[in-house]
Amino acid sequence: MIDNKFDEIVMAKLVARLNALGLSGRELAKRIGIPKSNWSSYVTLTRSIPFDTFKKACEVLGLDYEEVFIESQKEFFEYEKKTTE
């Protein structure tokens, strides 16, 4: 598991949207052109999601990748602030 809270936040947003749309990880992986095992490794935080894959996933999920990225950064900074107080 990657010790990266930012990746965890980003993936939580993508998985929440995936679930809201009723899509499977297998279907999303197929639509963005990656093996299902790669998607699984991103979800389980075994590997960091490459930026181009992140952008493709956002597009398929109907999300603005810049907005997801900025929201995730804000959440990450809030998390960091709480853990260093």
N, C-alpha and C positions, 0 to 999 in steps of 0.2 A: 504494500500500500504506500502510495506517495504521501509524504508528510507535507501537504500543501493545502491549506484551508481555502485558498482562492480557487483551486481546481474543484474542490468539494462544493463550493458555492455555485460555481458555473454549472457543474454537472447536475446539481439539485434542480436548478432552473430548467435545464433541458429535459430532464426526466419528468419533472412535474408537467411540463407542456406535452410531452410524449404521452403520458398517462391521461391527461385531459382530453387529448384527441383520440384516445383509444387505439393508439398505434403500438405495435410491438417493437422491441429493439431490433429484431430480425428485419422487420419491414423498413425501419428507418435506415439501418445499415445498407439494405438493398438500394434504397432510394438515393443515398449519398455515395454509393459505389465503394463501400469498404466491406471487408469480411465481418461477419457477426462477432467473431472473436475479438476483433479490434474494438468494436463498440462496447462489448462486455468489459474489456480491460479499461476503457475510459470510465465506465459507470462504477466499476469497483475500485477505481483510483489506483490501478496497477500501473497504468501509463497515463501521461498527460495527453489531452486531446490536442492534436496539431491545429494551428489556427485556421488553415484552409478547411479542415474537416468541421471545425466549430462553425465556420461561416455557412457551409453547406447544410449542416444540421439545422441551424437557425432558419435558413431559407425554407427548408422542407417543413419545419414546424411553424412557419408563419411568424417568426420573431425577427426583430431588428437586431442584428448582431452587435451593433454599436451600443444600443440601449442595454442589452443583456450584459455586455462587457462593463459598461459604466456602472450599472446597478450592482454588479458583482464586486467591483472595486470598492464602492461605497460600503457595502456589507463587510468586505474584508477589512477595510480600515476601521470600521466600528468594532469588529471582532478584535483586531490588534490593539485598539485603544483600551478595551475592557481587560484584555489579558496582561497589559503592562501597567495597569493602575495599582 
